[in-house]
Amino acid sequence: MSYILCFCPDCASQAVRMVLEWSGAKYRNDTVDMDAGAHRNAEFLRLNPRGMVPVLSNGTTGAMLSETVAILSLLAEQRDRLDPATSNPKARALFLQRSRFLLNTLHADAQVQYCTERYVGDDLANAARPKIHDWMRSHFSMLDAAIAEHGGPWLPGGELSVCDFYLGGCARRSLIAPRHALSNRMP
């Protein structure tokens, strides 16, 4: 099976790319130039009407999927890796909790950090950034404690999972957000 990944290096799609690489899946990158507005052109909007990356298509069947956690979950299931077994209810519950925290809290707040102007307007963006940075620091502190609690180095517990790749993608986005704010680029 081969895939086509519509991806942007500075977005959550980086986590999908890392999982594809780690698992040895055959795939092709179609880089979406967000700065040039490629995510708003008619061709891309046919793939994802929301104009967001990532989009992963199965090169064999043509089936397409968007939304980072959905793609990561599908890859974990298809590759029979990176997803705690359902036979261990405690590990499964922790995996589901962590993956949803990454999606609903860390990734969402990283998006606000990266694109503050979209959420509060240009006039308030600089005033809002310190609070957003505080939120992000508290999220990463909590995640550090969770990793330490389970003896590390992986987020949900004893095994590498898609959560670890997703965390890496969110951390990267959070680290480049201050640089983005200084350059005043809108993705």
KEFI-60977 format. One record per residue: residue number from 0; chain; x negated, y negated, z of N, C-alpha, C in turn. Coordinates in steps of 0.1 Angstrom, whole numbers, plus 2048, in hexadecimal, padded with zeros to 3 digits. Last residue first. Layout:
BEGIN
   num   cadena    nu    nv    nw   cau   cav   caw    cu    cv    cw
   NUM        A     X     Y     Z     X     Y     Z     X     Y     Z
...
end
This chain:
BEGIN
   num   cadena    nu    nv    nw   cau   cav   caw    cu    cv    cw
   186        A   7FF   6C2   84F   7FF   6CE   847   80C   6CF   83F
   185        A   7F2   6A2   850   7FE   6AA   852   7FE   6B6   849
   184        A   7D6   693   85F   7DC   69B   854   7E9   6A2   858
   183        A   7C7   685   871   7D4   680   86E   7DA   686   861
   182        A   7B0   68B   87D   7AF   689   86E   7BC   683   869
   181        A   7B7   68E   897   7AE   683   894   7AE   680   885
   180        A   7C7   6A4   896   7CD   697   89A   7C4   68C   896
   179        A   7B4   6B7   88E   7BF   6B4   885   7C5   6A6   889
   178        A   7A5   6B9   8A5   79F   6B4   899   7A9   6B0   88F
   177        A   7B8   6C3   8B7   7B3   6B6   8B9   7AC   6B0   8AD
   176        A   7BE   6DD   8A9   7C8   6D2   8AA   7C2   6C4   8AD
   175        A   7AB   6F1   8AB   7A9   6E7   8A0   7B4   6DB   8A0
   174        A   7B4   6FF   8C1   7A7   6F9   8C1   7A5   6EE   8B6
   173        A   7CD   708   8B8   7CC   6FF   8C4   7BF   6F8   8C4
   172        A   7C5   71A   8A5   7CD   70F   8A1   7CC   704   8AC
   171        A   7B7   72D   8B5   7B0   725   8AA   7B7   719   8A6
   170        A   7CC   736   8C4   7C0   72F   8CB   7B9   727   8C0
   169        A   7DC   743   8B1   7E1   737   8B8   7D6   72F   8BF
   168        A   7CA   757   8A9   7CF   74D   89F   7D4   741   8A6
   167        A   7C7   765   8C1   7BC   75F   8BB   7C0   755   8B1
   166        A   7E2   76E   8C5   7DB   765   8CF   7CF   75E   8C9
   165        A   7E3   780   8B0   7EC   774   8B0   7E6   769   8BA
   164        A   7D1   793   8B8   7CE   78B   8AC   7D7   77F   8AB
   163        A   7DE   79C   8CF   7D0   796   8D0   7CD   78E   8C4
   162        A   7F6   7A6   8C6   7F6   79A   8CF   7E8   794   8CF
   161        A   7EF   7BD   8B9   7F1   7B1   8B0   7F2   7A5   8B9
   160        A   7D7   7CB   8CF   7E4   7CB   8C9   7E5   7BE   8C0
   159        A   7C1   7E0   8E2   7C2   7D5   8D8   7D0   7D6   8D1
   158        A   7CB   7EB   902   7C8   7ED   8F4   7C9   7E1   8EC
   157        A   7D2   7E6   91D   7C6   7ED   91A   7C2   7EF   90C
   156        A   7E3   7C8   91A   7DE   7D2   923   7D2   7D9   91E
   155        A   7E9   7B2   909   7F4   7BA   910   7EF   7C4   91A
   154        A   7CD   7A7   904   7D8   7A0   90A   7E3   7A9   910
   153        A   7AD   7B6   90C   7B9   7B4   903   7C5   7AE   90B
   152        A   797   7BD   91A   797   7B0   914   7A3   7AD   90C
   151        A   7A5   7B9   93B   7A0   7B4   92E   79B   7C0   926
   150        A   7B1   7BF   953   7A3   7C3   951   79E   7C0   943
   149        A   7C9   7B4   957   7C9   7C2   951   7BB   7C6   94E
   148        A   7C2   79B   960   7CA   7A4   969   7CA   7B2   964
   147        A   7B6   78F   94A   7AE   793   956   7B5   79D   95E
   146        A   7CD   78A   93A   7C2   793   935   7B9   798   941
   145        A   7DA   778   94B   7E0   785   948   7D6   78F   942
   144        A   7C8   763   94D   7CB   76B   959   7D1   778   956
   143        A   7CA   75B   932   7BD   75F   937   7BF   768   944
   142        A   7E4   753   932   7E0   75E   92A   7D3   763   92E
   141        A   7E3   73D   943   7EC   748   946   7E8   754   93E
   140        A   7D2   72C   934   7CE   731   942   7D6   73D   946
   139        A   7E1   728   91D   7D5   72F   91C   7D0   734   92A
   138        A   7F6   718   92A   7F9   725   922   7EC   72E   922
   137        A   7E7   702   933   7EE   70B   93D   7F2   718   936
   136        A   7DE   6F7   91B   7D5   6FC   925   7DB   706   92F
   135        A   7F7   6F0   910   7EF   6FA   909   7E5   700   913
   134        A   7FF   6DC   921   807   6E8   920   7FF   6F3   91A
   133        A   7EB   6C9   91D   7EC   6CF   92A   7F5   6DC   929
   132        A   7F0   6C2   902   7E3   6C9   906   7E4   6D0   914
   131        A   808   6B5   907   808   6C2   8FF   7FB   6C9   901
   130        A   7FF   69F   915   809   6A9   91B   809   6B6   914
   129        A   7EE   693   902   7E9   698   90E   7F2   6A2   915
   128        A   802   68D   8EC   7F7   697   8EB   7F1   69B   8F8
   127        A   813   677   8EF   818   685   8F2   80C   68F   8F3
   126        A   805   661   8E6   809   661   8F4   80D   66F   8F9
   125        A   803   667   8CB   7F7   666   8D4   7FA   666   8E3
   124        A   81F   667   8C3   816   673   8C2   80A   672   8CB
   123        A   82F   652   8C2   82E   658   8CF   824   664   8CF
   122        A   82E   649   8A7   82C   63F   8B2   829   646   8C0
   121        A   834   65F   897   826   65A   897   824   651   8A3
   120        A   849   678   8A6   846   66C   89E   838   667   8A0
   119        A   84C   690   8B3   84F   684   8BB   84D   677   8B3
   118        A   849   6A4   8A0   852   6A6   8AB   856   699   8B2
   117        A   836   69D   88D   842   6A2   889   84D   6A2   894
   116        A   820   696   89D   827   68B   896   835   690   891
   115        A   814   6AE   8A4   81B   6A6   8AE   824   69C   8A8
   114        A   809   6C6   89A   812   6BD   892   81A   6B4   89A
   113        A   7FB   6D4   8AE   7F5   6D1   8A1   7FC   6C7   899
   112        A   80D   6D5   8C3   800   6CF   8C5   7FA   6CB   8B8
   111        A   822   6E3   8B7   825   6D5   8BC   817   6CE   8BE
   110        A   814   6FB   8B3   81A   6F4   8A8   81C   6E5   8AB
   109        A   810   702   8CD   804   6FF   8C5   809   6F8   8B8
   108        A   82A   707   8D5   823   6FC   8DB   816   6F8   8D3
   107        A   82E   71F   8C6   837   713   8C5   830   706   8CA
   106        A   81A   730   8D0   81A   72C   8C2   823   71F   8C0
   105        A   822   731   8EC   815   72D   8E7   815   728   8D9
   104        A   83F   738   8EA   839   72D   8F2   82C   729   8EC
   103        A   848   74B   8D7   851   740   8DC   84B   735   8E4
   102        A   830   75B   8D1   839   755   8C7   840   749   8CC
   101        A   825   762   8EA   81D   75C   8E0   825   755   8D5
   100        A   83C   76D   8F6   836   761   8FC   82D   75A   8F1
    99        A   83F   783   8E5   849   779   8E5   844   76C   8EB
    98        A   828   792   8EC   82A   78D   8DE   834   782   8DD
    97        A   82D   796   908   821   78E   903   823   789   8F5
    96        A   844   7A7   907   844   79A   90F   839   791   909
    95        A   83B   7BD   8F8   847   7B4   8F3   847   7A7   8FA
    94        A   827   7C6   909   824   7C2   8FB   82F   7B9   8F6
    93        A   836   7CD   91F   82B   7C3   920   828   7BD   913
    92        A   845   7E2   915   84C   7D6   91A   842   7CA   91B
    91        A   831   7F4   90E   83A   7EF   903   840   7E2   908
    90        A   827   7FB   927   81E   7F5   91D   826   7EE   912
    89        A   83E   807   932   838   7FB   938   82F   7F4   92E
    88        A   845   81C   920   84E   811   922   847   805   928
    87        A   836   82E   90A   831   828   917   83A   81B   919
    86        A   841   835   8F2   841   83F   8FD   83C   83A   90A
    85        A   83B   821   8E0   848   820   8E7   849   82B   8F2
    84        A   81A   815   8E1   824   820   8DE   830   81E   8E6
    83        A   811   7F4   8D7   811   7FF   8E1   81D   809   8DE
    82        A   801   7EE   8BA   80E   7ED   8BF   80F   7F8   8CA
    81        A   7EA   7F4   8AB   7EC   7E7   8B0   7F9   7E4   8B6
    80        A   7F6   80B   892   7EC   806   89B   7F1   7F9   8A1
    79        A   803   813   87B   803   81C   886   7F8   818   890
    78        A   808   803   866   7FA   807   867   7F9   811   873
    77        A   823   7FD   86B   81F   804   85F   811   80A   860
    76        A   822   7F0   884   829   7FC   883   825   804   876
    75        A   812   7DA   87F   80E   7E3   88A   815   7F0   888
    74        A   821   7CE   86A   813   7D3   867   80F   7DD   872
    73        A   838   7C6   879   839   7D0   86E   82B   7D6   86B
    72        A   82C   7B4   88B   833   7C0   890   834   7CB   885
    71        A   823   7A0   87A   819   7A8   882   81F   7B4   887
    70        A   83B   798   86F   831   79E   866   827   7A6   86E
    69        A   848   78E   886   84E   798   87E   844   79F   875
    68        A   836   77A   88E   838   785   896   83E   791   88F
    67        A   838   768   876   82B   76E   87B   82E   77B   883
    66        A   84D   766   85C   84C   766   86A   841   76E   870
    65        A   857   77B   840   850   76F   846   852   770   855
    64        A   854   793   826   857   790   834   850   783   838
    63        A   85F   7A7   80A   859   79B   810   85D   799   81F
    62        A   859   7C1   7F3   860   7BC   7FF   858   7B1   806
    61        A   84C   7CC   7DF   850   7BE   7DD   858   7B9   7E9
    60        A   840   7E5   7DF   84E   7E4   7DF   854   7D6   7DC
    59        A   824   7DE   7DC   82A   7E9   7D6   839   7E8   7D4
    58        A   81D   7C8   7EC   81A   7C8   7DD   820   7D3   7D6
    57        A   831   7B9   802   82C   7C6   7FF   82A   7C6   7F0
    56        A   829   799   80E   831   7A2   805   829   7AF   803
    55        A   82C   781   826   825   78E   823   82E   795   81A
    54        A   826   761   82F   82F   769   828   827   775   823
    53        A   81F   74C   84C   81C   756   841   828   75C   83B
    52        A   82B   72D   83E   822   739   83D   822   73F   84B
    51        A   849   71E   833   83F   721   83D   837   72D   839
    50        A   861   716   826   854   710   822   849   712   82C
    49        A   879   722   829   875   719   834   868   712   831
    48        A   87B   734   814   882   727   813   87F   71D   81E
    47        A   863   745   807   867   742   815   86E   734   814
    46        A   863   74A   7EC   85E   754   7F5   863   752   803
    45        A   86E   732   7E2   874   73F   7DE   870   74A   7E8
    44        A   85A   721   7EA   867   720   7F1   870   72C   7ED
    43        A   846   725   7D7   844   72A   7E5   851   72A   7EC
    42        A   853   71A   7C0   84E   727   7C0   84C   72D   7CE
    41        A   858   6FF   7C8   863   708   7C5   85F   717   7C5
    40        A   843   6F2   7E3   847   6F4   7D4   851   6FF   7D3
    39        A   83B   6F1   7FC   848   6EA   7F9   84C   6EC   7EA
    38        A   823   6FA   7FF   82D   702   806   83B   6FC   804
    37        A   812   6E8   7F3   816   6F4   7EC   821   6FC   7F2
    36        A   809   6D0   7FD   817   6D2   7FC   81B   6DF   7F5
    35        A   7EE   6CD   802   7F3   6C9   7F5   802   6CB   7F3
    34        A   7ED   6D9   81B   7EA   6CA   81A   7EF   6C5   80C
    33        A   7F2   6F3   816   7FC   6EC   81D   7F9   6DD   81B
    32        A   7EC   709   7FF   7E6   6FC   802   7F1   6F3   808
    31        A   7EB   72A   805   7F4   71F   803   7EE   712   808
    30        A   7DA   745   7F6   7D9   739   7FF   7E3   72F   7FB
    29        A   7E0   764   7F6   7E5   759   7ED   7E5   74D   7F7
    28        A   7CC   780   7F9   7D0   773   7FE   7D5   76A   7F3
    27        A   7D5   7A2   7F8   7D0   796   7F0   7D5   78A   7F7
    26        A   7CC   7C2   807   7D4   7B6   805   7CD   7AB   7FD
    25        A   7CB   7DF   817   7C8   7D9   80A   7D2   7CD   809
    24        A   7C0   7E1   839   7CB   7E1   82F   7C6   7DB   822
    23        A   7AF   7E3   84F   7AA   7E8   842   7B5   7E9   837
    22        A   7B5   7D8   866   7BB   7E5   864   7B7   7EB   857
    21        A   7A8   7BF   865   7A4   7C9   86F   7A9   7D7   86C
    20        A   7B6   7B2   850   7A8   7B5   84F   7A4   7C0   858
    19        A   7D0   7B1   85B   7CE   7B7   84E   7BF   7BB   84C
    18        A   7CA   7A1   871   7CF   7AF   873   7CD   7B7   866
    17        A   7C2   789   865   7B9   790   86E   7BD   79F   870
    16        A   7DA   781   858   7CE   785   850   7C4   78D   859
    15        A   7E9   77C   86E   7ED   787   865   7E1   78B   85D
    14        A   7DB   766   879   7DD   772   881   7E0   77E   878
    13        A   7DF   753   865   7D1   758   868   7D2   765   870
    12        A   7F8   74A   867   7F6   754   85D   7E8   75A   85F
    11        A   7F8   733   876   7FA   740   87D   7F8   74C   874
    10        A   7DF   71F   865   7ED   722   86A   7ED   730   871
     9        A   7C9   719   856   7CB   712   863   7D9   714   869
     8        A   7CA   728   83E   7C0   72B   849   7C3   724   856
     7        A   7E8   736   833   7E1   729   835   7D7   72B   840
     6        A   7F7   74C   81C   7F0   74A   828   7EA   73C   828
     5        A   806   769   811   806   75A   80F   802   754   81C
     4        A   7FA   787   809   7FC   77E   814   7FB   770   810
     3        A   804   7A5   7FC   800   797   7F8   803   78E   804
     2        A   7F8   7C7   800   800   7BB   804   7FB   7AF   7FD
     1        A   7FB   7EA   7F8   7F4   7DD   7F8   7FD   7D2   7FB
     0        A   7F8   80C   800   800   800   800   7F7   7F4   800
end
